[in-house]
Amino acid sequence: MKRFATAVGLCVIVLAAGGCSRAAKEGAGIFLGASGSVTNLQGAPAVEGDASLADYQRFEISRFTDEMGGQVPATLFEELPVKFAKALASKKIPSADSGKTLLIRGKVLHYEDSSIVGKALGPVEFAVAKVEFVDKSTGTVLATANCVGRTGAWSTVGPARKAEGLAKAIVSWIDKRYPQDQRIKN
């Protein structure tokens, strides 16, 4: 009987700790939002002090395409430009109304909502896009990267949050290549 009571006690502690970590994760999700990651596929990887985007005054995101036969919610495509502008501003990277333009275009290759397992263990949602960074005036593709927008808390589920994660991934690629001395100062 003593072993049973000890086992039950351990289960209660583990479940309580799991609940605390879930609450912490949800709280972080509210403040931090979705996350994004980027993997360079083609083009030179960024190195410390890289200022290869120094000549660009404008960053323009075009409408991405759905490579999943209509399974990607329209909200993701509608929200991506808004979230992109917000992520760019958060890194203090200016985007003028005119000037040399870096065009960002892409296609969503995979879109995943929380599955039944995800709902039981905690939501994990993501969108994967193949993104091209293009000099708009010449049409030259400077680089290609896979960008992932990911959510991992109930407070960050949905297509708008996955768009936020994708935007963060795209802007992180730009951020590594944009000079510090040309950023907005406050």
Stockholm file with secondary structure:
# STOCKHOLM 1.0

chainA/1-186         MKRFATAVGLCVIVLAAGGCSRAAKEGAGIFLGASGSVTNLQGAPAVEGDASLADYQRFEISRFTDEMGGQVPATLFEELPVKFAKALASKKIPSADSGKTLLIRGKVLHYEDSSIVGKALGPVEFAVAKVEFVDKSTGTVLATANCVGRTGAWSTVGPARKAEGLAKAIVSWIDKRYPQDQRIKN
#=GR chainA/1-186 SS CHHHHHHHHHHHHHHHHHHHHHHHHHHHHHHHCCEEEEEEEESCCCCTTCCTTTTCCEEEECCCEESSTTCSCHHHHHHHHHHHHHHHHHTTCCCCSSSSEEEEEEEEEEEECCCHHHHHHCCCEEEEEEEEEEETTTCCEEEEEEEEEEECSGGGCSHHHHHHHHHHHHHHHHHTTSCGGGSCCC
#=GC SS_cons         CHHHHHHHHHHHHHHHHHHHHHHHHHHHHHHHCCEEEEEEEESCCCCTTCCTTTTCCEEEECCCEESSTTCSCHHHHHHHHHHHHHHHHHTTCCCCSSSSEEEEEEEEEEEECCCHHHHHHCCCEEEEEEEEEEETTTCCEEEEEEEEEEECSGGGCSHHHHHHHHHHHHHHHHHTTSCGGGSCCC
//
